[in-house]
Amino acid sequence: MGFHKLVLLAATCCTFGSGAWAQEAVSAETVVARVNGEAITLGHMLLVRESLPNEYKSLPDRQLFDGILEQLVQQTILSQKSSAPDSLQIRLTLENDRRLMRAARMIEQWSEQPISEGAIQDAYEAAYSGVDQGLEYKAAHILVETEAAALELIEKVNAGEEFSALARDFSTGPSGPGGGDLGWFGKGMMVPPFEQAVIELEVGEVSKPVKTDFGWHVILLNETRAVESPALEDVREMIVEDLRRAAVEAEMAVLRSQADIELIEDPQIDPGAVKNFELLSQ
């Protein structure tokens, strides 16, 4: 159980008194406690809350408030008590965290830029208007355990026996009782060997035995149809996300081109060193 969990559980049996500041306007800079003169602010508490699992975020306000505050009080006491300078690991972690948060804020600002309706429409037309979306297939199959059984079924179909009846009698798959009918499906919805066999069939044709991890299949292609382009509203959110991503990448490319970047190529640095965590303790 993590440190913050222990503190939050302890908070179920103790509470702090309500200060007068609770009735006043507050901000992230509002001081909620001092430990040997060092301030703990509401902003500190907000950041702790954001890092908690959802099960703790949903605690009653007073219980959550007191638990977070007690955690920060304890951490401040321990931090003040420690006289040792920050280790290399702590220093580098703080540098990375600061870098990450500042970079994330830049990306967030770029992502907040509005996307025009014209740009959305242009992206939709480029992706879907006049573009072949491929085919969907309506097929049935019979699933059996051996290739020999599949070949025998193919002979029966070629001799005029009804495919759906054979599927009901012999298929071991869940579609057997329904005559082997798989309904309509598109690219990527079936395992690759099965999909490839279907693509190569003509309508009304029965496949050779097809091996997959499920067993051996005999496939009948009943029908094909062109895939219709989705309506703009159905893909609007995806298009907007794609445009935002492209905008961020473009901004990043500009900044990178303007930056003075020096990549140190030292033959003595083994790329595998990036996995040697013990370097941080040296």
C-alpha positions in Angstrom: 0.0 0.0 0.0 1.5 3.4 -1.0 2.3 6.2 1.4 -0.6 8.4 0.3 -3.0 5.4 0.7 -2.0 4.9 4.3 -2.5 8.6 5.0 -5.9 8.7 3.4 -7.0 5.7 5.3 -5.9 7.3 8.5 -7.9 10.4 7.6 -11.1 8.5 8.0 -10.7 8.8 11.8 -9.4 12.3 12.2 -10.2 15.7 10.7 -8.8 19.2 10.8 -10.9 22.1 12.0 -12.5 24.3 9.4 -10.6 27.6 9.0 -12.2 30.9 8.3 -10.4 31.0 5.0 -12.8 28.3 3.7 -15.5 31.0 3.5 -13.4 33.4 1.5 -12.2 33.4 -2.1 -9.4 31.0 -2.6 -6.7 30.4 -5.2 -3.9 28.0 -5.8 -1.7 30.3 -3.7 -3.9 30.1 -0.7 -1.9 28.8 2.3 -3.6 25.9 4.1 -0.8 25.1 6.5 2.7 26.0 7.6 5.3 23.5 8.9 8.2 25.3 10.6 7.4 28.3 8.5 7.2 26.5 5.2 3.9 27.1 3.4 1.7 24.3 2.0 -0.8 25.8 -0.5 -4.1 24.7 -2.0 -2.2 24.3 -5.2 0.0 21.7 -3.7 -3.1 19.8 -2.6 -4.7 20.1 -6.1 -1.6 18.4 -7.6 -1.6 15.6 -5.1 -5.3 15.0 -5.7 -4.8 14.8 -9.5 -2.2 12.0 -8.9 -4.6 9.8 -6.8 -6.5 6.8 -8.1 -10.1 7.4 -8.8 -11.2 5.5 -5.8 -9.6 8.1 -3.6 -10.7 11.1 -5.7 -14.3 10.1 -5.0 -13.9 10.3 -1.2 -16.1 12.8 0.7 -14.6 16.3 0.4 -13.6 16.7 4.1 -12.0 13.2 4.3 -10.1 13.8 1.1 -9.0 17.3 2.1 -7.7 16.2 5.5 -6.0 13.1 4.1 -4.1 15.1 1.4 -3.2 17.8 3.9 -1.8 15.3 6.4 0.2 13.6 3.6 1.8 17.0 2.7 2.5 17.9 6.3 4.2 14.6 6.9 6.2 14.9 3.7 7.3 18.4 4.6 8.5 17.3 8.0 10.5 14.5 6.6 11.9 16.7 3.8 13.0 19.3 6.4 14.5 16.7 8.6 16.7 15.3 5.8 20.0 17.1 5.8 21.5 15.2 2.8 21.7 17.0 -0.5 19.5 15.9 -3.3 20.8 12.8 -5.0 21.6 12.7 -8.7 18.5 10.7 -9.3 16.3 13.3 -7.5 17.9 16.2 -9.3 17.5 14.6 -12.7 14.0 13.5 -12.0 13.0 17.0 -11.1 14.6 18.3 -14.3 12.8 15.8 -16.4 9.5 16.5 -14.7 9.9 20.3 -15.2 10.8 19.7 -18.9 7.9 17.4 -19.4 5.3 19.7 -17.8 6.5 22.8 -19.8 6.5 20.8 -23.0 3.0 19.5 -22.3 1.8 23.0 -21.8 3.1 24.1 -25.1 1.4 21.2 -26.9 -1.8 21.9 -25.0 -1.7 25.5 -26.2 -1.1 24.5 -29.8 -4.0 21.9 -29.5 -6.4 24.6 -28.2 -6.1 26.5 -31.5 -9.5 26.4 -33.3 -9.9 24.2 -36.4 -11.9 25.8 -39.1 -14.9 24.2 -40.7 -13.2 24.6 -44.0 -10.2 22.6 -42.9 -12.4 19.9 -41.6 -14.4 19.7 -44.8 -11.2 19.7 -46.9 -9.7 16.8 -44.8 -13.0 14.8 -45.1 -13.1 15.2 -48.9 -9.4 14.3 -49.2 -10.0 11.1 -47.2 -13.3 10.0 -48.5 -14.7 11.8 -51.6 -14.0 9.8 -54.7 -11.7 7.4 -52.8 -12.3 3.7 -53.2 -13.2 2.4 -49.7 -12.8 -1.2 -50.7 -15.3 -4.0 -50.4 -17.4 -5.8 -47.8 -18.0 -9.5 -48.0 -21.0 -11.7 -47.1 -19.8 -15.3 -46.6 -20.5 -18.5 -44.9 -18.1 -21.2 -43.7 -17.8 -24.7 -42.3 -15.2 -25.2 -39.6 -13.8 -28.7 -39.0 -10.7 -30.1 -37.3 -8.8 -31.7 -40.2 -7.9 -31.0 -43.8 -9.3 -34.3 -44.8 -12.7 -33.5 -43.4 -12.6 -30.1 -45.2 -11.8 -31.8 -48.5 -14.7 -34.3 -48.0 -17.1 -31.4 -47.5 -15.9 -29.6 -50.6 -16.7 -32.8 -52.6 -20.2 -32.9 -51.1 -20.8 -29.2 -52.1 -19.5 -29.8 -55.6 -21.8 -32.8 -55.8 -24.8 -30.5 -55.2 -25.4 -30.8 -51.5 -26.5 -27.6 -49.8 -23.7 -25.6 -48.1 -25.9 -24.4 -45.2 -27.2 -27.9 -44.5 -23.6 -29.2 -44.4 -22.6 -26.4 -42.1 -25.4 -27.2 -39.7 -24.5 -30.9 -39.7 -20.7 -30.7 -39.5 -19.4 -27.3 -38.5 -17.8 -27.0 -35.1 -17.9 -23.2 -35.1 -20.6 -21.1 -33.4 -22.0 -20.1 -36.8 -22.8 -23.8 -37.6 -26.4 -23.8 -36.4 -27.1 -20.7 -38.6 -25.9 -22.5 -41.7 -22.4 -21.1 -41.3 -23.5 -17.5 -42.1 -21.0 -14.9 -41.1 -22.9 -11.9 -42.3 -21.1 -8.9 -43.7 -17.5 -8.1 -42.8 -14.8 -5.9 -44.1 -11.0 -5.8 -44.3 -9.3 -6.5 -41.0 -12.3 -8.2 -39.3 -11.2 -11.8 -40.0 -7.8 -13.5 -39.4 -5.4 -13.0 -42.3 -5.5 -16.5 -43.9 -9.3 -16.4 -43.8 -9.6 -12.9 -45.2 -7.1 -13.6 -48.0 -9.0 -16.7 -49.1 -12.3 -14.7 -49.2 -10.7 -11.9 -51.2 -9.6 -14.4 -53.8 -13.0 -16.0 -54.3 -15.6 -15.1 -56.9 -19.2 -14.8 -55.7 -20.7 -18.2 -55.5 -17.4 -19.9 -55.3 -16.3 -22.3 -52.6 -12.7 -22.2 -51.3 -10.1 -24.8 -50.9 -9.4 -25.8 -47.3 -8.1 -22.8 -45.3 -6.0 -23.4 -42.2 -6.2 -21.0 -39.2 -5.6 -21.3 -35.5 -9.3 -22.3 -35.2 -9.0 -25.3 -37.5 -9.8 -25.9 -41.2 -12.4 -23.8 -43.0 -14.5 -24.3 -46.1 -15.7 -20.9 -47.2 -18.5 -19.9 -49.5 -18.6 -16.3 -50.8 -22.2 -15.2 -51.2 -22.0 -11.5 -52.0 -19.8 -8.4 -52.1 -20.6 -4.7 -51.9 -18.7 -1.5 -52.0 -18.0 0.1 -48.6 -19.8 3.5 -48.4 -18.0 6.5 -47.1 -19.0 7.5 -43.6 -20.9 10.7 -43.1 -18.9 13.7 -42.0 -20.5 13.9 -38.6 -19.5 10.2 -38.0 -15.8 11.0 -38.5 -15.7 14.6 -37.5 -14.0 14.0 -34.1 -11.3 11.8 -35.7 -10.6 14.4 -38.4 -10.3 17.2 -35.8 -7.9 15.1 -33.8 -5.8 14.3 -36.9 -5.7 18.0 -37.8 -4.7 19.0 -34.3 -1.9 16.4 -34.4 -0.7 17.6 -37.7 -0.7 21.2 -36.4 1.4 20.2 -33.4 3.8 18.3 -35.5 4.2 21.3 -37.9 4.9 23.7 -35.0 7.4 21.2 -33.5 9.2 20.9 -36.9 9.5 24.7 -37.1 10.9 25.0 -33.6 13.3 22.1 -34.1 14.6 23.7 -37.3 15.3 26.9 -35.4 17.0 25.2 -32.5 20.7 24.8 -32.1 20.9 21.1 -31.5 24.2 19.3 -30.9 24.0 15.5 -30.7 27.2 14.2 -29.1 28.5 11.2 -31.1 30.9 9.6 -28.6 32.0 6.2 -29.7 32.7 5.4 -26.0 29.0 5.6 -25.2 27.4 2.2 -25.5 23.7 2.6 -26.5 23.0 -0.2 -24.0 24.0 2.3 -21.2 20.5 3.7 -21.3 19.4 0.5 -19.5 22.0 0.7 -16.7 20.0 2.3 -13.9 22.9 1.8 -11.5 24.7 4.8 -13.1 22.4 7.1 -11.1 23.8 5.8 -7.9 27.5 6.4 -8.8 
